[in-house]
């Protein structure tokens, strides 16, 4: 079965949206970044973003 998101750019969420998506607090995600655990994140223009695909995994 083909991926329905194929051909679209990856979708990124900022920390508050990612936390809501995962059912966590934003502070919990910040702690995970500090300790090197949790979902993979990137920085775009100095802002922390999470790829939707990384959050789903």
Secondary structure, DSSP 8 states (H G I E B T S, - for coil): ---TTTTS---EEEHHHHHHHHT--HHHHHHHHHHT-SS--EEETTEEEEEHHHHH-
